Amino acid sequence: MIILVGGEKGGSGKSCLAQNIAVFLTREAQASVIMVDCDPQRMHIRLDPSA
């Protein structure tokens, strides 16, 4: 399954929504999730714990 959360307006909560969907699918559906944030504003969250 591929889920896309997109839109052109900045600050509308797309990254937050995508993260919440990923957490829900991981916890409730025991799904393996890979999340890719292609935000051109480069406002993604750094997920590398060693950084």
C-alpha positions in Angstrom: 0.0 0.0 0.0 1.3 3.5 -0.8 -0.3 6.5 0.9 0.5 10.0 -0.3 -0.2 13.1 1.8 0.4 16.1 -0.4 -0.5 19.7 -1.2 1.2 22.9 -2.2 0.3 25.0 0.8 3.0 25.2 3.5 2.1 24.9 7.2 -1.1 22.9 6.7 0.1 19.9 8.7 1.0 17.4 6.0 4.1 16.1 7.7 2.3 15.8 11.1 -0.6 13.9 9.4 1.8 11.6 7.6 3.6 10.8 10.9 0.4 10.1 12.7 -0.8 7.8 9.9 2.5 6.0 10.1 2.3 5.5 13.8 -1.3 4.3 13.6 -0.5 1.8 10.9 2.5 0.5 12.9 0.6 0.2 16.2 -2.9 -0.8 15.1 -2.3 -2.8 11.9 1.2 -4.1 12.8 2.4 -2.8 9.4 6.0 -2.1 8.4 6.1 1.5 7.4 8.7 3.5 5.5 8.1 7.3 5.5 9.6 9.6 3.0 9.2 13.3 3.4 9.8 15.1 0.1 9.0 18.6 1.4 10.7 21.2 -0.8 11.0 23.5 2.2 13.3 20.8 3.8 11.3 21.0 7.1 11.5 17.3 7.7 12.3 15.8 11.0 15.7 14.2 11.4 15.1 10.6 12.4 18.8 9.5 12.7 19.4 9.0 16.5 23.2 9.2 16.0 23.0 12.7 14.5 
